[in-house]
Amino acid sequence: MYWDVKTVTPLSDYRLYVEIADGRRGIFNVKPYLDHGVFRELRNQDYFRQVGIVLGTVTWPHEQDIAPETFVAELVPVEASPNETLQPNTSEATRH
């Protein structure tokens, strides 16, 4: 799908670097979701870093997910994946 997430990388301060299939890329802030239902578990930094992609949707192991259209609506655009932004966490989670 045009809005499928193709790359997600966990960053510091509950942020995600995201690349969408339509070419958009940017930073998504997960903080506003951390006090709601199943997303509370994401407060655990180790668990937060287990983010991945299943069928174009950002997910975590215990079935929390954020739909691609949410990223399209709330993504703060960046021109490129700046090295200084990606430095805080060294692993990149990318699955197709």
N, C-alpha and C positions, 0 to 999 in steps of 0.2 A: 504494500500500500504506500501511497505517496507520503503519508505522515509517519510511517514506521520509524522507530528509533533504530539506528544502525550502530551507534557507539554510545556507551555511557561510562563515565569515569567518576568514582567518588572523590570529592575534594573535602577540604577542611570545612568546618562550620556548617555541616549538613547541606552542602551544595553538591550538585552533580554537573559535570560537563557532559553535554549531550550533542550528538549529531543526528539530524533527522534525514530520512531518505530524500527529501526534496532539496537538500543542500544547506538548510539552516543549521547553525551551530550556536551554542550559547550555554549560559549557566542557569540552572534551575535551583531555586531555593526550596528545600524540603521543610525547613523550620516551621512554616505555618501549619503543616500537617501533623507535627509530632505530638500534639495534644488530643488527637482524634482517633478513637477506636484502635484498630489493628496497627496503625502507624506509630503508636507509642513505643513499640518494640524497636523502632529505628533509632531511638535515643541512644542505644548501645552502639558506640562507634565501631566496634568490631563487627557487629551484625550489619550496620549500615554499609560498611565496605564490601559486603557480600552481594551487592547489587549486580544484576545481570539483565539480559534481554531474552524474552521468550516471545516468539511470533510478533516482533516489533514493539513489544510492550516492556517497559522497565519493571522488573520484579525483584523480590527478595525470596529467600528459601521458604518462608512460612506463608507464602502466597499473598503478601502485600504487593500491590501493583499500582502504577500510575499510567493512565492511558496516554497514548501519543497526542491526542487532541489537547490534553491538559498542558503538555510541554509546548505545543504550538501557541497556546494562549498566554502562557506565563514565562516563556523563555526570554532571558535577557541576552540579546545577540552579542556575539564576539566575532571579530574578523577571522581569527584563526585559533588553533588550540595553543595558546601561549604557554611556553615552557614554565614560566613562573607560576602560572595558574595550576598546572598539572603536577608540580613538584611535591605538594604536601603528601600525596598518596602515590606510591610507585606502581601499583598494579592497575591495569586497564582491563575492564570487563567488557568484552565484545563477543557477542554470539549472534549468529544469523538464524 
